Amino acid sequence: MRWLKVMMAVCIIAVSLNPGMAFGEIENISSLKNLLSSFDDRGINSRDLAFFLVTHNYDATPVGSYVEVKLNGVVYLLIPNGESSRSV
């Protein structure tokens, strides 16, 4: 499960390094990162992750093996590790 948290955090941090982001966007990304790091589910898949995010008022859509999250007109891709074939 630690890998899921690490991978999601890495994805969010990599996307948030855009220097042109407004303060509101950074605040939303920070909230999303905090939410994801508080959620612990080893077998989560893209549909489960999208459902979890939607229940917390995020615009999330499962697309194949990843989730698209739209924040302030920017689309972020999250890939849950529950669908990964490697063992942790």
Residue pairs with C-beta under 8 A, 6 or more apart in sequence:
1 40
1 41
1 42
1 88
2 88
3 81
3 88
4 41
4 42
4 44
4 80
4 81
4 82
5 36
5 37
5 40
7 79
7 81
8 33
8 36
8 37
8 78
8 80
9 33
9 36
9 37
11 76
11 77
11 78
11 79
12 29
12 32
12 33
12 36
12 76
12 78
13 33
15 29
15 74
15 76
16 26
16 29
16 30
16 33
21 29
22 72
24 72
25 71
25 72
25 74
28 71
28 72
29 71
29 76
32 53
32 58
32 69
32 71
32 76
35 53
35 56
36 78
39 52
41 48
41 82
42 82
42 88
43 82
44 52
44 80
44 81
44 82
45 65
45 80
45 82
45 83
46 62
46 63
46 64
46 65
46 66
46 67
46 79
46 80
46 83
47 62
48 80
48 82
49 60
49 62
49 67
49 78
49 80
50 60
50 61
50 62
50 67
53 60
53 67
53 69
54 60
58 69
58 71
59 69
59 70
59 71
60 67
60 68
60 69
60 70
61 67
61 68
65 79
65 83
66 77
66 78
66 79
66 80
67 77
67 78
67 79
67 80
68 75
68 76
68 77
69 75
69 76
69 77
69 78
70 76
81 88
